[in-house]
Amino acid sequence: MILRQLLRLSSLFRSTVSVHLRRNIGLSAIVFNKTKELDPVQKLFLDKIREYNTKSKQAGGPVDAGPDFQKDMNESLARLQRAYGEGDLTKFPEFKFE
């Protein structure tokens, strides 16, 4: 009976240690990847995201959005205002706790 409990505890201990080791190895792999150069596909992806970010800041909204997008957005906002009441639906609500 004591032997069974010892074996059960040792298996729990082994599984816990293996989980921690896998987690630490996974984190160290992420840290290592950040220090070395990105592969070309990752670099291209990040460059496109940064390019879109600068274009959206210059345009003040979505990039390359035509009049159809603006029409759909206005219709959606009007529908939401009818459903949920008045207010600016493009802003995050402010909560005040007393």
SESE-514450 format. One record per residue (C-alpha): residue number from 1; x, y, z. Coordinates in pm, 1 decimal, always signed. Each point is the difference from the previous one (the first is absolute). Layout:
BEGIN
<num: NUM | c1: X | c2: Y | c3: Z> .
...
***
This chain:
BEGIN
<num: 1 | c1: +0.0 | c2: +0.0 | c3: +0.0> .
<num: 2 | c1: +278.6 | c2: +241.1 | c3: +86.6> .
<num: 3 | c1: +184.9 | c2: -106.8 | c3: -312.1> .
<num: 4 | c1: -302.4 | c2: +87.0 | c3: -216.4> .
<num: 5 | c1: -24.9 | c2: +344.5 | c3: +157.0> .
<num: 6 | c1: +370.0 | c2: +60.0 | c3: -56.2> .
<num: 7 | c1: -31.1 | c2: -104.8 | c3: -364.4> .
<num: 8 | c1: -304.4 | c2: +223.0 | c3: -46.4> .
<num: 9 | c1: +180.4 | c2: +297.3 | c3: +157.9> .
<num: 10 | c1: +309.4 | c2: -62.7 | c3: -210.7> .
<num: 11 | c1: -210.2 | c2: -3.2 | c3: -319.1> .
<num: 12 | c1: -164.7 | c2: +327.7 | c3: +106.3> .
<num: 13 | c1: +340.7 | c2: +146.9 | c3: +71.5> .
<num: 14 | c1: +132.4 | c2: -112.9 | c3: -340.6> .
<num: 15 | c1: -297.9 | c2: +145.3 | c3: -186.6> .
<num: 16 | c1: +31.4 | c2: +331.2 | c3: +186.1> .
<num: 17 | c1: +369.5 | c2: +24.1 | c3: -74.0> .
<num: 18 | c1: -53.5 | c2: -85.3 | c3: -367.2> .
<num: 19 | c1: -266.7 | c2: +271.4 | c3: -33.1> .
<num: 20 | c1: +232.9 | c2: +258.0 | c3: +152.2> .
<num: 21 | c1: +288.4 | c2: -106.8 | c3: -219.3> .
<num: 22 | c1: -211.2 | c2: +17.4 | c3: -317.2> .
<num: 23 | c1: -131.2 | c2: +343.3 | c3: +99.1> .
<num: 24 | c1: +349.5 | c2: +133.4 | c3: +74.1> .
<num: 25 | c1: +141.0 | c2: -142.5 | c3: -321.1> .
<num: 26 | c1: -287.7 | c2: +159.2 | c3: -192.9> .
<num: 27 | c1: +62.7 | c2: +340.4 | c3: +158.4> .
<num: 28 | c1: +372.3 | c2: -17.1 | c3: -61.5> .
<num: 29 | c1: -65.5 | c2: -84.1 | c3: -366.8> .
<num: 30 | c1: -212.9 | c2: +314.3 | c3: -34.4> .
<num: 31 | c1: +267.8 | c2: +213.9 | c3: +162.9> .
<num: 32 | c1: +266.3 | c2: -153.3 | c3: -222.3> .
<num: 33 | c1: -207.0 | c2: +66.6 | c3: -314.7> .
<num: 34 | c1: -37.3 | c2: +365.8 | c3: +91.5> .
<num: 35 | c1: +374.6 | c2: +44.9 | c3: +20.5> .
<num: 36 | c1: +82.3 | c2: -150.3 | c3: -337.1> .
<num: 37 | c1: -97.8 | c2: +132.6 | c3: -342.4> .
<num: 38 | c1: -354.2 | c2: -68.5 | c3: -121.7> .
<num: 39 | c1: -53.5 | c2: -219.3 | c3: -300.1> .
<num: 40 | c1: -100.4 | c2: +181.2 | c3: -322.5> .
<num: 41 | c1: -371.0 | c2: -88.0 | c3: +21.4> .
<num: 42 | c1: -29.1 | c2: +127.7 | c3: +357.9> .
<num: 43 | c1: +190.4 | c2: +314.5 | c3: -93.2> .
<num: 44 | c1: -227.1 | c2: +64.4 | c3: -299.0> .
<num: 45 | c1: -309.2 | c2: -52.2 | c3: +216.2> .
<num: 46 | c1: +123.3 | c2: +245.0 | c3: +264.8> .
<num: 47 | c1: +95.6 | c2: +254.4 | c3: -266.2> .
<num: 48 | c1: -351.6 | c2: -14.3 | c3: -149.5> .
<num: 49 | c1: -159.4 | c2: +44.4 | c3: +343.6> .
<num: 50 | c1: +221.7 | c2: +301.5 | c3: +71.2> .
<num: 51 | c1: -76.2 | c2: +145.7 | c3: -343.7> .
<num: 52 | c1: -374.8 | c2: -37.9 | c3: +57.7> .
<num: 53 | c1: +36.3 | c2: +160.1 | c3: +343.0> .
<num: 54 | c1: +167.9 | c2: +311.3 | c3: -144.0> .
<num: 55 | c1: -256.1 | c2: +23.3 | c3: -283.2> .
<num: 56 | c1: -293.2 | c2: -31.7 | c3: +240.6> .
<num: 57 | c1: +143.4 | c2: +274.3 | c3: +222.5> .
<num: 58 | c1: +38.1 | c2: +228.3 | c3: -301.6> .
<num: 59 | c1: -350.0 | c2: -78.1 | c3: -130.5> .
<num: 60 | c1: -158.7 | c2: +19.5 | c3: +344.3> .
<num: 61 | c1: -183.3 | c2: -329.1 | c3: -42.9> .
<num: 62 | c1: -10.8 | c2: -311.5 | c3: -217.1> .
<num: 63 | c1: +236.3 | c2: -7.3 | c3: -297.4> .
<num: 64 | c1: -132.0 | c2: -35.2 | c3: -356.8> .
<num: 65 | c1: -361.2 | c2: -0.6 | c3: +119.0> .
<num: 66 | c1: -237.7 | c2: +112.1 | c3: -269.5> .
<num: 67 | c1: -343.0 | c2: +163.2 | c3: +25.3> .
<num: 68 | c1: -164.0 | c2: -342.8 | c3: +38.2> .
<num: 69 | c1: +188.0 | c2: -59.4 | c3: +323.3> .
<num: 70 | c1: -102.2 | c2: +338.8 | c3: +139.0> .
<num: 71 | c1: -364.2 | c2: -62.0 | c3: -99.5> .
<num: 72 | c1: -0.7 | c2: -342.5 | c3: +169.1> .
<num: 73 | c1: +161.9 | c2: +144.6 | c3: +311.9> .
<num: 74 | c1: -256.9 | c2: +280.9 | c3: +26.6> .
<num: 75 | c1: -286.6 | c2: -248.3 | c3: -43.5> .
<num: 76 | c1: +144.1 | c2: -227.5 | c3: +268.2> .
<num: 77 | c1: +46.1 | c2: +289.9 | c3: +243.2> .
<num: 78 | c1: -357.2 | c2: +119.7 | c3: -62.2> .
<num: 79 | c1: -133.4 | c2: -351.5 | c3: +61.1> .
<num: 80 | c1: +197.7 | c2: -31.0 | c3: +324.3> .
<num: 81 | c1: -117.4 | c2: +341.4 | c3: +119.9> .
<num: 82 | c1: -360.9 | c2: -100.9 | c3: -59.9> .
<num: 83 | c1: +56.8 | c2: -323.8 | c3: +190.7> .
<num: 84 | c1: +205.1 | c2: +132.4 | c3: +293.7> .
<num: 85 | c1: -89.6 | c2: +366.9 | c3: +26.9> .
<num: 86 | c1: +183.6 | c2: +321.4 | c3: -60.7> .
<num: 87 | c1: +365.8 | c2: +75.9 | c3: +50.5> .
<num: 88 | c1: +325.0 | c2: -20.0 | c3: -190.7> .
<num: 89 | c1: +48.0 | c2: -364.3 | c3: -94.7> .
<num: 90 | c1: +350.3 | c2: +51.9 | c3: -139.2> .
<num: 91 | c1: +145.7 | c2: +66.5 | c3: +347.7> .
<num: 92 | c1: +59.6 | c2: -242.4 | c3: +282.2> .
<num: 93 | c1: -245.7 | c2: +69.0 | c3: +284.3> .
<num: 94 | c1: +123.6 | c2: +172.1 | c3: +312.9> .
<num: 95 | c1: -89.7 | c2: -161.2 | c3: +329.2> .
<num: 96 | c1: -22.2 | c2: +191.0 | c3: +327.8> .
<num: 97 | c1: -2.5 | c2: -195.9 | c3: +322.2> .
<num: 98 | c1: -96.6 | c2: +171.2 | c3: +321.0> .
***
